[in-house]
Amino acid sequence: MKYFLKTLIVVLTVSIICCMAYVGYYFYQYSKTDAAFNEIENTYVTDDEEEETKTDSSSTVSSKSKKAKVDIEALKKKYPAASGYIYQKNVLSYPIMQCDNNDYYLKHLPDGSSSISGSIFFEKSTTTDSRAILVFGHNMRNGAMFGCLKKFRDKDFFKKHKKFQLYIGRNSFEANAFCVFNTNAYSYVYDYFGANDKGLSFDDFVVKIKSAATCVNEDYVPGANDGLVLLSTCTNGDGRLVVALSIKDYVDVIENAGEMKYLYELN
């Protein structure tokens, strides 16, 4: 009996120590990630308040809106694989990385150190002439990275948080959320990009994702000259949540981009 009690105490003690170590490890990882991205935001991003004027038949209304100014040149000098930036005030603010391997930034921060949170990153096939762009990020339990995308399932939140500031390469754009939808890791959505392209036209692809949407903003459905950005994160198992953004007149930017390059190749 004494032997059994001693064994039980040892097992319980080891289990408690292992649980504490596990919790401590995740706390350290979260803290490390938060510190790294807070430093990047504080160093390279500033708020730029600008006046926005709207006029209708009866009145003119002025309001102040916050946009981000990102020192993308300095950011790339420090982190050469930094290929863009995504910003929405009080929602998310992250560099967007890219390399020739879609797995690398699942587990690495911009400085190359390992992290369970990884980094936000462009799909590896994204180039300067990509009209449709796919961006990945982990769905972190603390809301970090693309953990915030869950909020866009709420229709009120979706309507109130439609504007994003988005850097693609060195170009800055205002992007607008046009729909939110659920899919899975093996769907046509991911086949559309890179080597698995199934031959859908851009317009057909937009129609298809819109038909699957739980929230849609008809004012920002991509038109004939617009671009498309999909923000993708994991949900349960093979499930995926996607927030789709449109960029007005993005085709004009592509046509004037010059030689096609991967975004991480831009000096």
C-alpha positions in Angstrom: 0.0 0.0 0.0 2.8 2.4 0.9 4.6 1.6 -2.4 1.4 2.3 -4.3 0.9 5.7 -2.5 4.6 6.7 -3.2 4.2 5.7 -6.8 1.0 7.7 -7.1 2.6 10.8 -5.5 5.6 10.5 -7.9 3.3 10.2 -10.9 1.1 13.1 -9.8 4.2 15.3 -9.1 5.7 14.5 -12.5 2.4 15.2 -14.2 2.1 18.6 -12.5 5.6 19.5 -13.4 5.0 18.6 -17.0 1.8 20.6 -17.1 3.5 23.6 -15.6 6.4 23.3 -18.1 3.9 23.0 -21.0 2.0 26.1 -19.9 5.3 27.9 -19.2 6.6 27.1 -22.7 3.4 28.4 -24.4 3.4 31.6 -22.2 7.1 32.2 -23.2 6.3 31.6 -26.9 3.3 34.0 -26.8 5.4 36.6 -24.9 8.3 36.3 -27.4 6.0 36.7 -30.4 4.1 39.7 -28.9 7.4 41.4 -28.1 8.9 40.8 -31.6 5.9 42.2 -33.5 5.3 45.1 -31.0 8.9 46.1 -31.7 8.4 46.0 -35.4 5.2 48.0 -35.2 6.8 50.6 -32.9 9.8 50.9 -35.1 8.4 50.9 -38.6 4.8 52.0 -38.4 3.2 55.4 -37.6 -0.4 56.5 -37.7 -1.3 59.1 -40.3 -4.6 60.9 -39.6 -6.2 62.2 -42.7 -9.5 64.0 -43.4 -12.1 62.1 -45.4 -14.9 64.1 -47.0 -18.2 62.5 -48.1 -20.8 64.5 -50.0 -24.4 63.7 -50.9 -27.2 65.7 -52.3 -28.0 67.4 -49.0 -24.8 67.7 -47.0 -21.1 67.4 -46.8 -19.6 65.4 -44.0 -15.9 65.4 -42.9 -14.4 62.8 -40.7 -10.9 61.7 -39.6 -9.6 58.3 -40.4 -6.4 56.5 -39.4 -4.0 55.0 -41.9 -0.7 53.5 -41.4 2.6 54.8 -42.8 5.1 51.9 -42.9 8.8 52.5 -43.5 8.9 49.6 -45.9 12.5 50.3 -47.0 13.8 50.2 -43.5 11.7 47.1 -42.7 13.1 45.3 -45.7 16.7 46.3 -44.8 16.2 44.7 -41.4 14.1 41.7 -42.6 15.0 41.1 -46.3 12.1 38.6 -46.7 9.5 41.2 -45.6 7.4 41.6 -48.7 4.4 43.6 -47.4 2.5 44.8 -44.4 -1.1 44.5 -43.3 -2.7 47.0 -40.9 -6.1 47.8 -39.4 -6.1 50.0 -36.4 -6.6 48.1 -33.1 -7.2 44.8 -35.0 -3.9 43.7 -36.7 -0.6 45.1 -37.6 2.0 42.6 -39.1 4.7 42.4 -41.7 3.9 39.9 -44.5 6.8 37.6 -45.2 7.5 35.5 -48.3 10.0 32.8 -49.3 10.1 29.8 -51.7 8.7 27.5 -49.0 5.1 27.8 -47.6 6.1 25.9 -44.5 8.9 28.1 -43.2 7.0 31.0 -41.8 4.5 28.7 -40.2 7.1 28.3 -37.5 9.4 31.3 -37.8 9.4 34.9 -36.9 10.7 37.6 -39.4 14.1 37.4 -37.8 14.3 33.6 -38.5 13.9 32.5 -34.9 11.5 29.7 -34.2 8.0 30.4 -32.9 4.7 28.5 -32.6 2.9 31.6 -33.8 5.0 31.9 -37.0 4.5 34.9 -39.2 1.9 36.2 -41.7 3.1 35.3 -45.2 2.3 35.5 -48.9 1.7 32.2 -50.7 5.1 31.3 -52.3 3.9 31.7 -55.9 2.8 35.4 -55.4 4.6 37.7 -57.8 4.4 41.4 -58.9 1.9 40.5 -61.6 -0.5 38.4 -59.3 -4.0 39.7 -59.5 -5.3 37.3 -56.9 -3.1 37.0 -53.8 -3.2 34.5 -50.9 -2.0 35.3 -47.4 -1.6 32.8 -44.6 -1.5 33.2 -40.8 -2.1 31.1 -37.8 -5.3 31.3 -35.8 -3.8 31.9 -32.4 -5.9 31.3 -29.3 -4.9 34.7 -27.9 -6.1 36.5 -31.0 -2.7 37.1 -32.4 -1.7 36.7 -36.0 -4.9 35.8 -38.0 -6.7 34.8 -34.8 -8.6 38.1 -35.2 -10.2 36.9 -38.4 -12.9 35.1 -36.3 -14.3 38.5 -35.4 -15.2 39.1 -39.1 -17.8 36.3 -38.9 -20.0 38.8 -36.9 -21.9 40.9 -39.5 -21.7 44.1 -37.4 -17.9 43.8 -36.9 -17.5 43.0 -40.6 -19.4 46.1 -41.6 -17.5 48.4 -39.2 -14.0 47.0 -40.0 -14.0 46.8 -43.8 -11.0 49.0 -44.5 -7.4 47.6 -44.4 -4.1 49.3 -45.2 -2.1 46.8 -47.2 1.4 47.0 -48.6 2.2 44.6 -51.4 5.9 44.9 -52.2 6.6 48.6 -51.8 3.1 49.7 -53.0 0.5 50.9 -50.4 -3.2 50.2 -51.0 -6.5 50.6 -49.3 -8.2 47.2 -49.4 -11.8 46.6 -48.5 -13.3 43.4 -47.0 -16.0 42.2 -49.5 -16.8 38.7 -48.0 -16.1 36.1 -45.4 -16.5 32.4 -46.0 -15.6 28.9 -44.6 -13.9 26.3 -46.6 -11.4 23.4 -46.2 -7.7 22.8 -46.9 -8.4 20.8 -50.0 -10.9 23.1 -51.7 -10.8 24.8 -55.1 -9.8 28.0 -53.2 -6.2 26.8 -52.7 -6.1 24.9 -56.0 -6.6 28.3 -57.7 -3.1 29.4 -56.7 0.2 28.2 -57.9 0.8 24.8 -59.6 -2.6 23.4 -58.7 -4.5 26.0 -60.8 -7.7 24.4 -62.0 -8.3 26.9 -64.8 -11.0 29.1 -63.2 -11.1 32.6 -64.6 -10.7 35.5 -62.1 -14.4 36.5 -62.5 -15.6 32.9 -62.0 -13.4 32.5 -58.9 -14.9 35.7 -57.4 -18.4 34.5 -58.1 -17.7 31.1 -56.5 -16.2 32.4 -53.3 -19.0 35.0 -53.0 -21.6 32.3 -53.3 -20.0 30.5 -50.3 -19.9 33.7 -48.2 -21.6 34.2 -44.9 -21.1 38.0 -45.0 -20.9 40.0 -48.2 -20.3 43.7 -48.9 -21.7 44.3 -52.4 -20.0 47.6 -52.7 -16.6 45.9 -52.8 -17.0 42.9 -55.0 -13.9 43.0 -57.3 -14.7 44.4 -60.7 -13.0 44.2 -64.1 -9.9 46.2 -63.0 -9.7 45.2 -59.4 -7.4 42.9 -57.3 -8.3 40.2 -54.8 -6.5 39.3 -51.5 -7.5 36.3 -49.5 -6.6 36.2 -45.8 -6.7 32.5 -44.8 -6.4 30.8 -41.4 -7.1 27.4 -39.9 -10.2 26.6 -37.8 -10.8 23.0 -36.7 -8.8 20.2 -38.3 -8.8 20.8 -42.1 -11.3 23.7 -41.8 -10.3 27.2 -43.1 -11.7 30.6 -42.5 -11.1 33.2 -45.3 -11.6 37.0 -45.3 -11.6 38.3 -48.9 -10.4 41.8 -49.7 -10.7 43.8 -52.9 -8.2 46.4 -54.2 -9.7 48.9 -56.6 -7.8 49.4 -59.9 -5.1 46.9 -58.9 -4.7 45.7 -62.6 -3.2 49.1 -63.4 -0.5 48.5 -60.9 0.2 45.0 -62.3 0.5 46.3 -65.8 3.0 48.9 -64.8 5.1 46.6 -62.5 7.7 45.9 -65.1 9.6 42.5 -65.0 7.7 39.8 -63.1 9.4 39.0 -59.8 8.5 37.2 -56.6 7.8 39.7 -53.9 10.7 38.6 -51.8 13.1 39.3 -54.7 12.3 43.0 -54.7 15.4 44.9 -53.5 
